[in-house]
Amino acid sequence: MCQSPGRTGNQELRSMSGKPRLTYLNGRGRMEPVRWLLAAAGVEFEESFLETKEQYEKLIKDGVLMFQQVPLVEIDGMKMVQTRAILSYIAGKYNLYGKDLKERALIDMYVEGITDLMEMILMFPFSPPEAKEKNLDSIKDRAINRYFPVFEKVLKQHGQDFLVGNKFSWADVQLIEAILAVEEKIPAVLSGFPQLQAFKIRMSNMPTIKKFLQPGSRRKPPPDERYVETVLKVFKK
Amino acid sequence: MSGKPRLTYLNGRGRMEPVRWLLAAAGVEFEESFLETKEQYEKLIKDGVLMFQQVPLVEIDGMKMVQTRAILSYIAGKYNLYGKDLKERALIDMYVEGITDLMEMILMFPFSPPEAKEKNLDSIKDRAINRYFPVFEKVLKQHGQDFLVGNKFSWADVQLIEAILAVEEKIPAVLSGFPQLQAFKIRMSNMPTIKKFLQPGSRRKPPPDERYVETVLKVFKK
């Protein structure tokens, strides 16, 4: 188990639990896809929340952040950083990454596309007030004209419950997360997408996801002003 | 019908260059189609070959692959450049993602306004010297092996040598505090497939110039 000198006894005890530990702010940000994927895989995890610049600087000083950035996920003896690396590892470990290289390629393509859409949503709270309407229009345009049509067509063409290989995968988790995130901003966004409407219901009813969508789960609420302030405070130079 | 992968992008580095590097490092020959006009790009979209209406596009093994990371992961997996197990893959992914963040700064640099260029160059230098290069210097020093992960040539090594050379083009003395990386650069440059790629006449593209920037703006303008 990790014995880095900067740790308090408390943290050493916690890291002995065997559960992954997520270190990030107390909000969605770049960690939310990790929370989704672990939850969908039925994996319990612990969280440490950064609230002050000093906590963040201490993590850097302790040398636990490979590139001085969070998200950080401590899992299987590794201190993993970089969201995509973390998600790929979890997907691989819990058999959510397809059965071969070609299925993995499809999952990767789908996830990368969805990630581009989610990046717009991630950055939205940090855009200046005068740009917010235009950015919201961009999110709506990209969702409706670029990303959702792809998955609508995929589901229609094979008629299966899941995006890839007739089996639940990382791609399905990423898509349901994105659908719900976009709907929070544009409630009627699925109106032209019957396959995605059905997909949303199917995914929401899967036991692990259903549990994650209920109050009291590790799911974080949409970013509010207080979250934005915390981000700016913790990461300001 | 050649069976070789076909790359579709502009005639320049951009987001396709890491793919050219990885295929070349793996010793895989490939063909290229170059976008020069908006009309060619719009035709690709109209023909429905671009999953998210974007390039890079790599046609490989019957797939029309898009999204650079997906393409690179597939190539790495196919040609055994992705480690021997999940944990080695995790290390390779972390290293590649970090290097990609640095390369993104270099990618965007030609498109920044003239008044921002000096500041952006300083940022690239700061990140290379203070955030990214120290990590790989330390990794190489600690295990003393020739390659970053698992004592075996991998995608991470290709990404790192590409980044080192790209940063050096902008900041020639950038490796001066990094003896391990200097040795790594020489070792990688002398590997047969990479040596060939670094010679004139290879598929490697030159650094972006004004003409390249103009072509990008022209092809992708809304």
HADDOCK unambig.tbl for C-alpha pairs under 7 A between the chains (distance, minus, plus):
assign (segid A and resid 67 and name CA) (segid B and resid 98 and name CA) 6.96 0.50 0.50
assign (segid A and resid 67 and name CA) (segid B and resid 131 and name CA) 5.83 0.50 0.50
assign (segid A and resid 67 and name CA) (segid B and resid 132 and name CA) 6.62 0.50 0.50
assign (segid A and resid 81 and name CA) (segid B and resid 94 and name CA) 6.49 0.50 0.50
assign (segid A and resid 82 and name CA) (segid B and resid 94 and name CA) 5.95 0.50 0.50
assign (segid A and resid 82 and name CA) (segid B and resid 97 and name CA) 6.40 0.50 0.50
assign (segid A and resid 85 and name CA) (segid B and resid 90 and name CA) 5.93 0.50 0.50
assign (segid A and resid 85 and name CA) (segid B and resid 93 and name CA) 4.99 0.50 0.50
assign (segid A and resid 85 and name CA) (segid B and resid 94 and name CA) 5.42 0.50 0.50
assign (segid A and resid 89 and name CA) (segid B and resid 86 and name CA) 6.67 0.50 0.50
assign (segid A and resid 89 and name CA) (segid B and resid 90 and name CA) 5.93 0.50 0.50
assign (segid A and resid 101 and name CA) (segid B and resid 74 and name CA) 6.67 0.50 0.50
assign (segid A and resid 105 and name CA) (segid B and resid 70 and name CA) 5.94 0.50 0.50
assign (segid A and resid 105 and name CA) (segid B and resid 74 and name CA) 5.94 0.50 0.50
assign (segid A and resid 108 and name CA) (segid B and resid 70 and name CA) 4.99 0.50 0.50
assign (segid A and resid 109 and name CA) (segid B and resid 66 and name CA) 6.50 0.50 0.50
assign (segid A and resid 109 and name CA) (segid B and resid 67 and name CA) 5.96 0.50 0.50
assign (segid A and resid 109 and name CA) (segid B and resid 70 and name CA) 5.42 0.50 0.50
assign (segid A and resid 112 and name CA) (segid B and resid 67 and name CA) 6.40 0.50 0.50
assign (segid A and resid 113 and name CA) (segid B and resid 52 and name CA) 6.95 0.50 0.50
assign (segid A and resid 146 and name CA) (segid B and resid 52 and name CA) 5.83 0.50 0.50
assign (segid A and resid 147 and name CA) (segid B and resid 52 and name CA) 6.62 0.50 0.50
